[in-house]
Amino acid sequence: MKIAVIGAGYVGLTTAACLAQVGHEVFCSESDTGKLSKLQNGVMPLFEPDLATVVDDNREAGRLTFGSTEDAIDWGKAIFICVGTPPLPNGDADLSSIEAVSRSIAKRVKGYRLIVEKSTVPVQTGSQIRKHLAIHSTYGLDYDVASNPEFLREGSAVGDFLHPDRIVVGVESIRAAELMREIYEPIIEQKFVCPIHKNCGTAKENAFLVTDTNSAELIKHASNSFLAMKISFINMVSDLCEVVGADVSKVSQGMGLDPRIGNVFLNPGIGFGGFCFPKDVQAFIRIAEKSGCNFALLREVEKINQQRIVHFVDKVRKELWSIRGKKIAVLGLAFKPNTDDVRFAPSIPLIQTLIDEGAVVSVYDPEASSKAKELLPTIPYCGDPYEAAAGAEAILIVTEWDEFKTIDWKRLAGVVERRLIVDGRNIFNPPEVAAHGFHYISVGRLPALPESQV
Ligand code: UDX
């Protein structure tokens, strides 16, 4: 099918590339002219594992084209709206880009279009789009509006899109439901050439859930808010473990063995970040309160998450006595591994707090340094963990990159001023760290002291 995708961010670019990968003819537009020209010249505007290959392969195969929004609107029967819906100061989602695209479609199109909202939007956005299409239609546009929330995670976007747990479709007509099924058929049947797993044994059952638009829109906010709540819950449990001398990794293991709870998203740490959870929790609170529902539960989830940084810095201060003038190495800037994204990353307010308290901070991240430099331009960005740790009184683990898990302890011990690791992601096994002569403080687990300090 000829499909247009408007917006080439994480969701838009992954959607465009993967729909082309499964056989559709896709036209992807981007209003940011700098980003668009990069894409038209084969340069990736963001770091996402495997995505560059899928984009290149499908451009070369002639199934993926980049261009203007006008050309995208004229291109295909289905138009996926994947523009940004950033948070407004009051926490509401900014829907001005969605409105602008809807209006352009209404003013331009003769004939039929299936308009698919894929950006994360508050409930009832679909009905707003319908209303504005009717108001601004110039040539008697015939249309359907569908909701198709995306659940891909940064760092595994291509795999999540091609091997989803579920595909949620919100529609108000059989015509729209049939078209959406036709679009996703190759993924529902897992019949496509998988760009990640050569002999793709990972073809897994996925649910194709058809519902009404409002319910589909709510599924997205409710799912992300529930996952965020799960993380805040285990973070609270980890604080209790620290006080009573229990081990949160055992507690979460014990909890997770119950399939009603499940062991995923039960990793305590320095808090959830990224461009989804923080803003989706805020937007969901606003949606609920504007509808007269007091979502105090989610307000608590948010508060607990904001407290993670304070709690983490307390641990550092407790060990260092005072922070002023101390050299501190921060390993990890991205909000999670396998991405260069630092939006709402815990690392940023953490480093700012340390700087405000007079610490001398140096940092290292395998991918996210250039993005972080835009937010924190004054600190040194190092080429490897050892350069960052040189002369450090404490090493803080903030993102659980794999490369940190195989650190060279001898080399590290040789460069630090003090052998102290405060881990915000529990990437190490405490006795092992102590065996390498380091004092190790982690989340919700007993501190590990080297022989010499016991
Ligand atoms: C999330 C949702 O997972 C995805 O379905 C949705 O489409 C977009 O938002 P993403 O933001 O890429 O994806 O990150 P995710 O992997 O969900 O992690 C979110 C944050 O939670 C990260 O900061 C991560 O470090 C943190 N996290 C995750 C925890 O602190 N503990 C956990 O157990 C899991």
Residues whose N, C-alpha, C, O or C-beta is under 5 A from the ligand:
A	BS01	UDX	E150 F151 L152 R153 E154 I231 F265 L266 N267 G269 G271 F272 G273 G274 F275 C276 F277 F335 K336
